[in-house]
Amino acid sequence: MALYFLVFDKKRVSLAPRSFGSGGWTTLLDLGKVVSFAMSILSLCALLDTAFFIPATRWEDRLVASVARIGLAGCVCLISGVLFRFSEPQVPLARTMPVRLFLWALFGFAILFALGWYLDAYYVPLLWRNLPH
């Protein structure tokens, strides 16, 4: 990505290309990467909280509430991945750290959610039957 600035010679004015990574843009890009990565971690924590730590709700309600958080976390991680890709253009978007973190976290949350739902439906009723009265 090139930015163009006016260059004043003695007799003419021309546009000269200037790279995106020059000057203070790298500092701003690094700061944006840190802030966006922190936001993606916080959005994944909000997804984890919605999926597992809402008391007195059924699993179906937790699943519906988590779908919106999955979309939010995906958007935040995708935007953060685009910022990471600006600093290293040769890396594909799917291999940037925020996108990988989102995919691995979503995979882990889905496994834990399915396991928790299964245990709640089939194993916990067996525990309630064996309690001493």
Secondary structure, 3 states (H helix, E strand, C coil): CEEEEEEECCCCEEEEEEECCCCCHHHHHHHHHHHHHHHHHHHHHHHHHHHHCCCCCCHHHHHHHHHHHHHHHHHHHHHHHHHHHHHCCCCCHHHCHHHHHHHHHHHHHHHHHHHHHHHHHHHHHHHHHCCCC
